[in-house]
Amino acid sequence: MISFGLTNQVLASYLKELGISEVRIGMFMSMTTIGDSIISYVLTWNANKIGNRFIMLLGSSLMILASGIFSTGTSNFSYLLFAAIIGVISPSGGDTGPFKTIEETVLANLTPPNHRPEIFAIHSTFASVGTSLGAFLAGLSVDYFTKSLHLSMKDSYRYSFCILLLTSILKFVSLIFISHKAEASYIPPFIVAQREMEMEQEDDPGTRDDPESLELAAFSSSENEEHVPFRHESAVEPKTFTGLAPRTQSILFNLLVPFMFASLGYGFMTKAWVVYYFKEKYNSPAVLLGTLFGFAGIAKSLTSFLSAWLVKRFGPIKSFLLTQIPRGILSILIPILGVNFKLGALLFLLHQSTVEFDVIPRRIMLTTLVEPIELSRVMGTVNIGKQVARSVGPFFTGFFAKAHLLWVCFIISGATSILVNLWIGANFSNLDKKVKKQEQIQHDIE
């Protein structure tokens, strides 16, 4: 995430310094996201066969290759686009490659439902801290290269990708030591215990006719029934054109539409374009922008545990409504009330403090509704669908930027966020109750 935060901070400005027009920059960001999505989709859909550990190592290797190409200083649009696609150069500042899906799947597979909110909170916190460190590092390094070493802006941005090369190598080395328990075939002890508990409830005459017990058992009985340490993909028998179980396919389609629409709106104002907006509107220096986005990352990281508490207290759906509607409102207010840098920065920081509040509820929704053996495919499809939808926005944002109407994109992004969360609240209102029932079963993490 340090890598993503760093590249996001300098990407748009570096491309502009290379002589690439704003319209082509928008095309670059859109095509990068689409390319990332295709690669990620293929890898995550076949993760059970390829192996989670292999996919993460492969992704790190491609990051090393891409950062090497960017650090050469080439201005060839095709070379840069190829490097950005294969190496997950992120226009959004987040993880757009297969890493996110695989990490979330592994965490969900190894964590009992009663501990998932806080485990996801820890994961999100470290991700946000990494992104903010990357933003700080980008701002400080560019400022140092230009003022102390007297390099041109183009070379300063180029050397930032040398730092990316180093972080990519460190990521690859760290992934060598990942345990075999990261594979989807591994069944943790709490799954075995949960199956045994359900079997006891079915054999107990006192609970057999209890509606709540029956509903809970039916809700989780679709998981693998084999009491062995490794599960196999054949445990789920696909009967649909997607290769997913019928119930899983229905869940996927019901979640894919709203999440993609939300990402469509977000794509109109990715972080790379926000950096560009603040630089152009307020003439902000690189070190000030790096500091702003660094603090934005810290603000995001501090909200992860509060988000976990909200999910445990109110459930994922109510958490969506309580946090994401205000997020949309703040996005609309940034260009309206941000008449100077201080007000714009304050509104942006408030907006960023609400961004992470949708991460944990979304993960809880997916991990509650989908069987572990199909989770990587569903999460992969949802994440890829979001990326594809998000890739549409930057293309049009380039035209808005050229017409000096970049502020309109904030309003589009905010309005879609409000509409999507109202739709989720209306269509998944019963999910909070089901999550509460699963969390009542206490299991320890292995």
Residue pairs with C-beta under 8 A, 6 or more apart in sequence:
1 95
1 126
1 127
1 128
1 129
1 130
1 131
1 134
2 130
2 131
2 133
2 134
2 137
2 167
3 63
3 67
3 134
3 164
3 167
3 168
3 171
4 88
4 90
4 93
4 94
4 95
4 130
4 131
4 134
5 93
5 130
5 131
5 132
5 133
5 134
5 135
5 137
5 138
5 293
5 297
6 134
6 135
6 137
6 138
6 160
6 163
6 164
6 167
7 89
7 90
7 134
7 160
7 161
7 164
8 90
8 91
8 92
8 93
8 131
8 134
8 135
8 271
8 272
8 275
9 93
9 134
9 135
9 138
9 139
9 160
9 275
9 289
9 290
9 293
10 138
10 142
10 157
10 160
10 161
11 29
11 89
11 91
11 272
12 25
12 29
12 91
12 272
12 273
12 275
12 276
13 153
13 157
13 275
13 276
13 279
13 286
14 70
14 154
14 157
14 158
14 160
14 161
15 24
15 25
15 28
15 80
16 22
16 25
17 152
17 153
17 154
17 157
18 75
18 80
18 154
19 75
20 28
20 75
20 77
21 402
22 398
22 401
22 402
23 398
23 399
23 402
24 77
24 398
25 398
26 394
26 395
26 396
26 397
26 398
26 399
26 401
27 395
27 398
28 77
28 80
28 81
28 84
28 91
29 91
29 270
29 272
29 273
29 391
29 394
29 395
30 391
30 392
30 393
30 394
30 395
31 81
31 85
31 391
32 81
32 84
32 85
32 89
32 91
32 391
33 91
33 92
33 96
33 267
33 387
33 388
33 390
33 391
33 394
34 387
34 388
34 391
35 81
35 84
35 85
35 86
36 85
36 88
36 90
36 96
36 97
36 387
37 96
37 384
37 387
37 388
37 391
38 384
39 85
39 86
39 97
39 98
40 96
40 97
40 98
40 101
40 380
40 383
40 384
40 387
41 380
41 381
41 384
43 50
43 55
43 58
43 59
43 98
43 380
44 55
44 98
44 101
44 102
44 376
44 377
44 379
44 380
44 381
44 383
44 384
45 376
45 377
45 380
45 381
47 55
47 98
47 101
47 102
47 105
47 184
47 376
47 377
47 380
48 184
48 185
48 233
48 373
48 376
49 233
51 183
52 102
52 105
52 106
52 178
52 182
52 183
52 184
52 376
53 175
53 178
53 180
53 182
53 183
55 98
55 102
56 98
56 99
56 102
56 175
56 178
57 172
57 175
57 176
59 88
59 97
59 98
59 99
60 168
60 171
60 172
60 175
61 172
62 86
62 87
62 88
63 87
63 88
63 164
63 168
63 171
63 172
64 87
64 165
64 168
64 169
64 172
65 83
65 86
65 87
66 83
66 84
66 86
66 87
66 88
66 89
67 87
67 161
67 162
67 164
67 165
67 168
68 165
69 79
69 80
69 82
69 83
69 87
70 80
70 83
70 84
70 89
70 158
70 161
70 164
71 158
71 159
71 161
71 162
71 164
71 165
72 158
73 154
73 155
73 158
74 80
83 89
87 168
88 95
88 96
88 97
88 99
90 96
90 97
91 270
91 271
91 272
91 394
92 266
92 267
92 270
92 271
92 272
92 390
93 131
93 270
93 271
93 272
93 293
94 100
94 131
95 127
96 387
98 380
100 383
101 376
101 379
101 380
101 383
102 376
103 123
104 120
104 123
104 363
104 366
104 379
105 184
105 375
105 376
105 379
106 182
107 116
107 119
107 120
107 123
108 116
108 363
108 366
108 367
108 372
108 375
109 184
109 186
109 188
109 372
109 375
110 181
110 186
110 188
110 445
110 446
111 119
111 445
112 190
112 441
112 442
112 443
112 444
112 445
113 367
113 368
113 435
113 438
113 439
113 441
113 443
114 438
114 439
114 440
114 441
114 442
114 443
115 443
115 445
116 363
116 364
116 367
117 307
117 308
117 309
117 311
117 312
117 360
117 364
118 305
118 308
119 445
120 304
120 308
120 359
120 360
120 363
120 364
121 304
121 305
121 307
121 308
121 360
122 304
124 301
124 304
124 307
124 356
124 359
124 360
125 301
125 302
125 304
125 305
126 301
127 301
128 297
128 298
128 300
128 301
128 304
128 356
129 297
129 298
129 301
131 297
131 300
132 293
132 294
132 295
132 296
132 297
132 298
132 300
132 301
133 294
133 297
134 297
135 290
135 293
135 294
135 296
135 297
136 290
136 291
136 294
137 163
137 290
138 160
138 286
138 290
139 286
139 287
139 288
139 289
139 290
139 291
139 293
139 294
140 287
140 290
141 156
141 159
141 160
141 163
142 153
142 156
142 157
142 160
142 286
142 287
142 290
143 285
143 286
143 287
143 290
145 151
145 155
145 156
145 159
146 152
146 153
146 156
146 286
151 159
180 186
181 188
184 231
184 372
184 373
184 375
184 376
185 230
185 231
185 232
186 229
186 230
186 231
187 224
187 226
187 228
187 229
187 230
187 231
188 446
189 446
190 443
190 444
190 445
190 446
191 223
191 224
191 372
192 227
193 443
194 220
194 223
194 441
194 443
195 223
195 225
195 227
196 227
197 441
198 217
198 220
198 221
201 207
201 208
201 213
201 217
202 208
202 217
207 213
208 214
212 437
215 434
215 437
216 437
216 438
219 434
219 437
219 438
220 438
222 245
222 247
222 371
223 371
223 372
223 373
224 231
224 235
224 236
224 371
224 372
224 373
225 235
226 232
226 235
231 372
231 373
233 373
235 373
236 245
236 371
236 373
236 374
237 245
238 244
238 245
239 245
239 246
240 246
240 249
242 249
242 252
243 377
244 252
244 374
244 377
244 378
245 371
245 374
248 370
248 371
248 374
248 378
251 369
251 370
251 378
252 370
252 378
252 381
252 382
254 427
255 365
255 366
255 369
255 382
256 381
256 382
256 385
258 420
258 423
258 424
258 427
259 362
259 382
259 385
259 386
259 420
260 385
260 386
260 388
260 389
261 389
261 416
261 419
261 420
262 386
262 416
262 417
262 420
262 421
263 385
263 386
263 387
263 389
263 390
264 389
264 390
264 392
264 393
264 416
265 393
265 412
265 413
265 414
265 415
265 416
265 417
265 420
266 390
266 393
266 413
266 416
266 417
267 389
267 390
267 391
267 392
267 393
267 394
267 397
268 393
268 394
268 396
268 397
268 400
268 409
268 412
268 413
269 277
269 331
269 393
269 397
269 409
269 410
269 412
269 413
270 390
270 393
270 394
270 397
271 293
272 394
273 394
273 397
273 401
273 406
273 409
274 348
275 289
275 293
276 401
276 406
277 406
277 407
278 284
278 289
278 292
278 341
278 344
278 345
278 348
279 289
280 406
281 344
281 406
282 340
282 341
282 344
284 292
284 341
288 341
292 345
292 348
292 349
295 349
296 348
296 349
296 352
297 352
299 349
299 352
299 353
300 352
300 353
300 355
300 356
301 356
302 353
303 353
303 354
303 356
303 357
304 356
304 359
304 360
306 357
307 319
307 323
307 356
307 357
307 359
307 360
307 361
308 360
310 318
310 319
310 322
310 323
310 357
311 319
311 360
311 361
311 364
311 435
312 439
314 322
314 432
315 431
315 432
315 433
315 435
315 436
316 360
316 361
316 362
316 364
316 365
316 368
316 431
316 432
316 435
317 361
317 424
317 425
317 428
317 429
317 431
317 432
318 425
318 432
319 357
319 360
319 361
320 358
320 361
320 421
320 424
320 425
321 421
321 422
321 424
321 425
323 354
323 357
323 358
324 354
324 357
324 358
324 417
324 418
324 420
324 421
325 417
325 418
325 421
325 422
326 354
327 351
327 354
327 355
327 357
327 358
327 414
327 417
328 413
328 414
328 415
328 416
328 417
328 418
328 421
329 414
329 418
330 347
330 350
330 351
330 354
330 414
331 351
331 410
331 411
331 413
331 414
331 417
332 410
332 411
332 414
332 415
333 347
333 414
334 344
334 347
334 348
334 351
334 410
335 407
335 408
335 410
335 411
337 343
337 347
338 344
338 345
338 347
338 348
364 435
365 428
365 431
366 375
366 378
366 379
366 382
367 375
368 431
368 434
368 435
368 438
369 431
370 378
370 379
393 409
393 412
393 413
397 406
397 409
400 406
400 408
400 409
